[in-house]
Amino acid sequence: MFEPNLLKDKSVLITGGATGIGYAIAETAGLLGARISIVSRNEGNLKKAVKSLSGKGVRATYRVVNVKDITQVQSAIDSVYSEMSGINALVNNAAGNFLNKTEKISPNGFNAVIDTVLKGTLNCTTTLGKKWISDGVHGNILNIVTTYAWTGSAFVVPSAVSKAGVLAMTRSLAVEWGLKGIRVNAIAPGPFMTEGMTSRLMPSPEILEMVKTRNPLKRFGELKEISNLAVFLLSDGSGFINGEVVTIDGGEWLMGAGQFSAMANLDDSFWDYIDKQRPQHNQ
């Protein structure tokens, strides 16, 4: 749906860009002309990703970075900024999550998620934002959050707390830094089949089936769908969108929000019964 050179001459830094959603965004943006730099803690995954991207004609480099470490973040951003003669856009995708009863989560468990998702996003955002402001650059930040950033969710409390913080930061900086020509937006994905999501959040066929059947569209999202959305928000064509969070979940969170939405799973015998109980004037 996009012009081949939509992101020509733009440089994009993507955290957690070696796999899953981050890699999909890197590939789509790169094929549309962007220069890509991906960061992650796992050098093996980074090398594999860059080799794959390069084989498809994408200009891509990598840095081994733990986003929790502000020193590593600052060093990497300085290096990429110099190598690519600036950075036009940042995608904060690095994340961590796991299912557990909250009373069973250790302090280290909380810190592992909060330090990566919330503090890691803050580290990358403020480090690059300061450079943009100093250099007068009109940059673009895209944060990957989740639909339970505004509703909360049981059994993923560290992630819910962290993503809610990222969403608040998105909206706050959209105003503060929008005055300086820096846009800040977010995408809230629903269920997308990535290795990380499957292994940590949907470790059994029963959970996979439950998540799929409760979605109004009765399927999982495709990575191309989220990368297309990301590319649009990274492009100049979305230049008046600022401080927005775009949901891409097939209507999943709306399904859960409605008090009676779960009745969609009931068979016709239930509705036949309801028809018989309903007063005639309400038919």
N, C-alpha and C positions, 0 to 999 in steps of 0.2 A: 504493500500500500504506500510505500515511501519512495521518494526519488533516490536514485543510487548514491548521490553525493550529499545526502541530507546533513551529515555531520562532518563533511570535509573540513580539514584544518582544525578540528576541535580535538582536544586531548582530554581523556576521561580517566580518572583514577577510581578503581572499584575495589573496596575491601571485601574479603571473602569471595574473591573473584575467580577462584580456581575450580569451583564445582557449583552444581545446582543453579539457583537463580542468578547468582553473581556471574557465573560463566555464560549463561544464556544471554545476559545483558551485554557482556563483553563481546560475544560473538556477533550479535545483531548490530550493536553500535559500530563495531569494527568493520563489518561488511558494508556499512553505510558511510565509511570514510573516516571514522574517528581513529585517532591513535590511542591505544589502550595500555594502561599499566595496572596490573592486578597485584594485590597484596594478600598474604595469608601467612599462617604459622608453618604450614606444611610445604617444604620446598619440593618434595616429590610431586605433590599435586600441582604446584605452580609450574614446574618444568613440563609436566604432561600437558597442562592447559595451554601454555605458550606454544609448545610444539604443535598442538592441534590447531590453535588459532592461526599460527603462521602458515600452516599447510593450507589454510583456506584463504590466504591472502591478507590476513589481518595484521597490521603493524602492532605488535604486542611485546611488552617487557614485564618483568616481575620484580618484586622485592619481598624478602622474607621479613614479616613484621607481625609482632603481637600487638594488637591495637590497644591492649590494656597498658602498655608501656609507653608513656608519653615521649620518652627519649628516642625510642625506636621510631615512633610515628613522626616526630620532628625531623629525624635524620632521613627517613624515606621520602617524606614530602619535599624536603630541600633537594634531594637527589633527583627525584622525578621532575620537579619544577625546572631544574636546570637542564636535564636531559631533553625534555619535550618543549623547552622554551616557554614554560608556563603550563598551567592546568586550567582548563575551562570548566570542568564539572567533576563533582565528587559524588559517588554512589556509596552510601553507608549501608553495606549489606552484611558485614560480619556479625555473626550471632551465635548464641548457644542456648540450648533448651533441653528439658527432659521432663517426663511425667513422674510425679510423685505426690504422695500426701504431704501437705505442707508441714505437718508436725514431725515428719521424718527427715526433713531437709536440714542438713548441718549448716552452720555459718559459712563454711567453705563452699558448700553447694550454692548458697545464695550469692556469695561473692563472685563465684566463677561466671555466673550469668550476668549479674549486674555490672561487673567490671568490663565484660566484653561488650554487651549490648548498649548499655547507657553510657558508661565512662569511655568506652572505646569510640563510640560515635561522637561524644563530646570532644575527645582528644583530636580526632581527625578533623572535625568541623572547625574547632577554634584555631587549630594550627594553620589550616589552609585559609580560613577566613581572615586571619590577621594579615597574611601575605597579600591576599586580594585587596583588602582595605588599604594597606600600605602602598600597593602598586596601582590602585585605582581600577582594578579589574572587576568587570561585571560577571561574577561567577554564578554557578548553578549547583545547588545541592539537592540530592534526591535520597531520602531516607526510606529504608524498607522497614515497615512496622507490622502490624497485624490487626485484624478486626477486634480482637479482645483488648486492644490498647484503650478503647473507650468503654467497654462493657466489663472488663475483667474476666477471668476464667478460673474455675477451680482446677487444681492439680498442676498448674503451670504458673504459680504465683511469682517466682522470681522473674520469669519472662514477662508476665503481665505488668508488673511494677516497672520493669526496665523499658518496655515498649511504650507504656503510658508516658514515661519521662521523655522519650525520644519524640513522641507526638507533640507534647507540650513545648519542647525545644523547637520543633519545626515551626509551629505557629508563632512562637515568640520571636524567633530570629527572622521570620518572614517579614515582620513589621520593622524590627530594629535594623536589620541589614538590607531590607528592601529599599530603604532610604539611601543606601549606598550602591544600589544596582545589583544586589545579590539576591537571587530567588532561592527559596527553600520550600520544597514540597515533599510529600510522602506517598508511598503506595502501601496499601494494606492487603496483602494476599490472603486468600483462603487456602484450601488444600491443594498443593501442587506436589506431584510425586517426585521428590528428590531423595537421594540416598540418606541424607541427614534427617529429613522429616520422617521417612519410613522407619529408620532404625531407632530413632529416639522417641517419636510420638505415636507411631502406628506399628508397633512391633508384632502384631498378630493379624491374621486374616479377618478375625471378627471385628477388630477395630477399623481396619480398612473398609470393610463392607458397611459398617455403621456410619462412617464419615461420608461415604459415597451416597448411601441411600437417603441420608437426611438432607442432602443438597437438592434444591429445587430442580437443578439441571441433571441430577443423577450421574454426575461424573466428576473427575478431578480436573483441575486446570492444566493446560499445556504450557510448557515453558515459553514457547514462542508467543503466547498470548500476553504474558507478563513482560517479556522483553520488548514487544511492540509498544506496550503502554509506556515503559520506561524510556524508550527512544523518543517517543512523542514529547514527554516531559523534559527530556534533555535537549530537545531541538528548539530553534528560534520560533518555530510555529506556535509554541505554547507560552510565548513570552509574557502574556498577561495573567498567567496562572501562578499564584504565589500564596503560600500558606495553606495549600489544599492537601487533603488526604484522599486519594482515589482508591476506592474499594474494588477489588477484583476477586470475587469469591463465588460467583454463580448465584448470589442471593442467599448464601448460607447463614450469615449472621441475622438477616431479616427473618429467615425461617425460624431461628431460635428465639428471636425477640418477641414474636407474636404469641400471645397467651394460648391460642388454640391451634397454632400452626402444626403441632405434632399430630393432629388429627388427620393430616394428609396420609398417614401411614395406616389408617384404619380401613377395613374393607367395606364393601357395599352393605353387608348385613347390619353394620352399625348405623349406617345412614337410613336404612329401611326402618330400623327401630326408632330412630329420631323422628322420622316422618310420621310415624304412628303416634308418637307422644306429643307432637306439636299441635297447638290449638288450630282449629280449622281456619280462623281468620288470618293466621300467619303463613298459610301455605303459599 
